[in-house]
Amino acid sequence: MDCLEALILGIVQGLTEFLPVSSSGHLQIGQALLGVEVQDNLTFDVAVHAATVLSTVIVLRKEILALLQGLFRFAWNDETQFIAKLAISAIPVGIAGLFFKDEIEVLFQSLTVVGIMLLATAALLSFAYYAKPRNKEKITFRDAVIIGISQAIAVMPGLSRSGTTISTGILLGNKKENVAKFSFLMVLAPILGECLLDLVKGEFTAEASGIPTIALLTGFVAAFVSGFIACSWMLNLVKRGKLIWFAGYCALAGTAVLIFG
């Protein structure tokens, strides 16, 4: 992998991790076009995922700080309850990763699956856009479980994680801005867990990966910058209810993949 390929894939990872267009699906398409196998390169995978986690932490730093301050009051307050909901929402995707990882990885070999799941993402975003707003003030524990299940289902390549979780939260009657923040915070634990598992599998060095250090750094910086921009932009877009734009894009992209993939 050279610097240009690392730059492109880093940007794709950073943007699509937050925009509701499927990072896994777009990475697979990008790898097919560039002839690069990122799934087989743990070092690059860990680097770009760590970059998106860092960008999330910086964008939502005020919210994260408030949650931590509430947690360390050691009381069953709103912040502690919110953290508990985040923890509960991570259980389904953890189960999927532990017990069905091999079956899921098989799906990543098919661009046809990517195309179908992109169309499914378009349908979900459309349903959420036209759903009758109820604007519940708080995400309940029941909502956290259902949103968590939707995140587990979104491990399918081409099915957007952010698009699926945000759409599910909106369809459950929650405020759009609350769901968006919950969606971006709930992914931190699974991504960090995946990174730790990847680190256990092999040596995390540029030499072991075969990727030049400069290319690895390029991918990290590209994923961080694009992730920061996408996370900030997405929070505003969800608040204004503009998800239908991405539904149209996913429909076109899914159709193109099925025809030309």
N, C-alpha and C positions, 0 to 999 in steps of 0.2 A: 504494500500500500504506500503510495506516495503522498506528498502534502496536498495536492489538488484533490485526490480521492478522499483523504481524511477531512478536508475542508467541506466538501460537498456532503459527505455522510454525516458530519457533525452538525451542519446546518439543518439537514433533513431531520435528524434526531431531535434537535432542540426545538424546531418549529412544530413538528408533528406530535411531540409529547404532550403539548398543551392544546393545540388547535384540534378540533374534533374531526380529524381526517385519517387517523390511525398511523402511529409511528411505525409499528411493526410492518404494516402493509407497505408503506412508502419506503422503508428501509429495504424490504425485500425487492421492491421494484428497482430501487436505486442500485442495489447489489447486482441485480440481473443485468442492468444496463452497463455498469462499470466492470462487471466480472470480478467482484470482490465478495468474499465470504466473511461477513462480520460475525455471524453466529459462531463460527469456529474459532474466532479470535477473542479470547476472554479479556485480554488486556484492553483492547480498544472498546469492547462492550462495557466493561466496568468504568472506563474513563469517561465515556460520553454520558452514561447514566449518572455517574457522580456529578458531572457538570450540570445536568438538569436538576438534580436535587439541590445543588448549591444555588442555582438561579431561583428555585422556588422559595428557599429559605430567605433569600435577600428580598424578593418581592413581597413576601408575606411576613417579614420580620416583626412588624408591630403585632400582628395577630398571634404569632408564635410566642413572642415575649409575654403577651398578656396571658396566654394559656399556661405558660410555665410559672408565671407569678401566682396565678390562681391555684395551680397544682401544689405548689410548695406552701400554700396556706394550710394544707392537710385537712381540707374540709370538703364536703360533698356539694361544692358550689357549681355554678354554670360552667366554669372552665374545666373542672375535674370531670364533669359529666360529658363535656364535649370531647375530651381526650379519651374517655371510656368508649364513646361512640366511634371515634376513629379506630380504636383498637379492635372493637367488634367488627367493624367494616373490613378489616384486613384479614379476618379469619378465613372467609371463603376462598380468596385468591391464594392464601397460604396452603390450604388443603389442595387446591388445584395444582399448585406448583410441586407439592411433595408427592402426590399420588398419581398425577396424570401428565407429568412433564414429558415423558416419552411419546405419549399419544399426541400431545399438543405440538411437539417438535415435528412430527410427521406432517402435520398440516402446513407447516412453513415451507414445505417443498412444492406446494402447488399455488401457482398464480391464479388458478381458477377459484380457489377458496378465497383468495384476497379480493377478487372481483365481486364475488357474491356477498362477502361481508361488507365491502364498501357500499353496496346497494342497501344492505340492511342498516348500515349507519345512516344513510340518507333518509331511510324510512323513519328511523327513531327520531332524528333531528326534526323531521317534518311533523311528526306526532306531537313533539314537545312544543314546537312553535305554535301550533294551532290549538293546543290544550287550553281549556278554560282556567285562567289563573285563580288560585285560592290564597296564595301568599301566607302560608303558615309561618309564624314567627320563629319557631325552633324546629330543627330536624330531630325527630323522635328516635328512640332506640330501635323501634320497628323499622323506621325509614333507613337507619344506618345498616341494618341487616340486609334489607332489600337492595340498597345501593351497593353494598359489599358483594352481594351475589351477582349483581350486574357487572361489577368490576371483574369478577372471576370469569364470567362468560366472555368478557372483552379480551381475554388472552388470545382469542381466535385472531389470526392475522387478517387485517383489513377491517376489523370491528374496532372502532375508536374507543379507547378507554375513557377519555374525558367526555367524548360525545355521549357514550352510553351511560356513564354515571350522572352527568349533568341532566340528560334527558329523563332518566329515571327519577331523579330528585324533583324535577319540575312536574312530571306526571303525578308524583305523590302529593303535589300541592304546596311545595316549598318555594320560598322566594328565590329568584334566579341568582342573585348575588350571593346568598348564603350557600346555595348548592355549589356554585362555582368554587368558592373558597374551601368548602368541605371536600370537593372532588380533588383539588390540587394538594390539600394537606393529607388526605387519606392515602395518596400514592407514595408518600415519603417512606413509610415503613416497608411496603413491599419492594420498592426499588433498592433500599438499603439492604434488605434481607437477601435480595437476588445478588447484589454486589458481593456481599459476604460469602454467599455460597460459591460464587464464581472464583473468589479469591482462594477459597479452600481447595478448589479443583486444580489450580496450577499456579506457577510462579508469576507474580504480577510485576513483570519488568519488560522494558522495551526489547531487551535482547532475547528474552524467551519468546516474545510474540513475533519477532521478526520484523517489527515495525520500527522505522527510525524514530528516535526520540522527538525530533522536530515535528514529524508527522503526527505522533501521538499528542503532543502539545497543541498542534493545530486543530485536531479534532476536538480536544477538550475545550479550547477557547471558543471555537465555532459553536459547539453545542451550548456552552454557557451563555454566550451573547445572544444567540437566536432564541434560546429558552427564556431568557430574561425578557426579551421583547415580546415573545409569544404569550407568556404568562400574564404580563401586564395588559397587553392588548385584549386577550381573551376575557379577562375579568370585566373590562369595560363593555365588550361586545355582548356578553351574556346579560349584563345588567340592562342593556338597551334592546335585548331580544332579537339579535341579528343572526341567530343560528341557522336560519333558513338559507343564508348564503352558502354555508358549508354543506347543507343538504344537496344543493344543486351541484356543487363541485364533486361531492362523493358519488353522486349518481352518474355524472359524466365520466369520472375516473374509473369507477367500477365497470361501466359499459365498455370503455376503451380497453381495460385489462382483459375482459372476457372476449373481446373481438380480436385484439392483437397479441394478447399474452401468449 
